[in-house]
Amino acid sequence: MNGKECNLSLDELLKIDGVAAAGIFSPEGKLVDYKSEIAMPEEMAEMTSKFCGTVNMMFDALATAYTKLYQMNWAPQHNWMYSGGDWIIVISGTRGVFVESEKADLQQLLRALNVC
């Protein structure tokens, strides 16, 4: 990923309404750093980093294929989001946040992460 990416610090990300944890991971999915307002063990943060790195790689491959095969510009990838149960994950480049759905101000969050 080398498009529009969030460059906020972990402390700045944690100040956004509803954000319970924030992290930075390498493009390969290795945990670089994380901070959490909830009981999130480092093992969970490491597993999440691997997941996010893998999803980024999958979307990069999809974007490259769509761009080449269908002459639709899908690259570079910028952001993605997952929502399920009580949680939302928003990824911008190699930074991401865990957000409690009930407490989230999605407009504020998406603007802060350069999603819109």
C-alpha positions in Angstrom: 0.0 0.0 0.0 1.3 3.4 -0.9 -1.8 5.5 -1.3 -3.5 7.8 1.2 -2.7 6.4 4.6 -3.3 7.5 8.2 -0.3 9.0 10.0 -1.8 9.6 13.4 0.0 8.3 16.5 -1.4 5.5 18.5 -2.3 8.0 21.3 -4.1 10.2 18.8 -6.1 7.2 17.4 -7.1 6.2 20.9 -8.7 9.6 21.5 -11.2 9.0 18.7 -14.7 8.2 20.1 -15.2 4.4 20.5 -11.6 3.4 19.7 -10.6 0.7 22.1 -7.2 -0.3 20.6 -4.9 1.0 17.9 -2.0 -0.7 16.2 0.7 -0.4 13.5 1.8 -3.4 11.5 4.4 -4.0 8.8 3.2 -4.7 5.2 4.0 -8.3 5.8 1.7 -8.3 8.9 4.3 -8.1 11.7 3.2 -6.2 14.8 5.2 -2.9 15.1 3.4 -1.3 18.0 0.0 -1.2 19.7 -1.9 0.5 22.5 -5.1 -0.6 24.0 -7.8 0.7 26.4 -9.1 -2.8 26.8 -7.6 -6.0 28.0 -5.9 -6.9 24.7 -3.0 -9.3 25.1 0.0 -8.9 22.9 -0.7 -12.3 21.3 -4.1 -11.0 20.1 -2.4 -7.9 18.7 0.1 -10.0 16.9 -2.6 -12.3 15.4 -4.6 -9.2 14.3 -1.5 -7.8 12.6 -1.0 -11.0 10.7 -4.6 -11.0 9.6 -4.5 -7.3 8.6 -1.3 -7.8 6.6 -2.8 -10.8 4.8 -6.0 -8.9 4.0 -3.9 -6.0 2.6 -2.0 -8.4 0.4 -5.2 -10.0 -0.8 -6.8 -6.6 -1.7 -3.5 -5.5 -3.4 -3.6 -8.7 -5.6 -7.3 -8.1 -6.4 -6.7 -4.5 -7.2 -3.8 -5.3 -9.5 -5.8 -8.0 -11.3 -8.9 -5.8 -11.8 -6.8 -2.9 -13.0 -5.0 -5.1 -15.6 -7.9 -7.3 -16.7 -10.7 -4.8 -16.8 -8.9 -1.5 -17.3 -10.5 -0.2 -14.0 -8.1 1.7 -11.8 -8.3 0.0 -8.3 -4.7 0.7 -7.2 -3.2 1.7 -5.0 -5.3 0.4 -2.2 -6.0 2.9 0.6 -8.3 1.6 3.3 -10.7 -1.2 4.3 -13.2 -1.8 7.1 -14.8 -4.9 8.7 -17.9 -4.7 10.9 -19.3 -7.7 12.8 -20.9 -8.4 16.2 -20.0 -5.6 18.6 -16.8 -4.5 16.8 -15.5 -2.5 13.8 -12.0 -2.7 12.5 -10.8 0.1 10.2 -7.4 -0.2 8.4 -5.6 2.7 6.8 -2.4 1.6 5.2 -0.5 -0.2 8.0 -2.4 1.4 10.9 -5.7 0.2 12.3 -8.2 0.5 15.1 -10.6 -1.7 17.0 -13.8 0.3 17.6 -16.8 -0.6 19.8 -19.7 -0.3 17.4 -22.1 1.3 20.0 -19.6 4.0 20.9 -18.3 4.8 17.4 -18.6 8.1 15.6 -17.9 6.6 12.2 -17.8 9.9 10.4 -15.2 11.2 12.8 -13.2 8.0 12.7 -13.2 7.7 8.9 -12.1 11.4 8.5 -9.3 10.9 11.0 -8.1 7.8 9.2 -8.2 9.6 5.8 -10.9 7.2 4.6 -13.1 10.0 3.3 
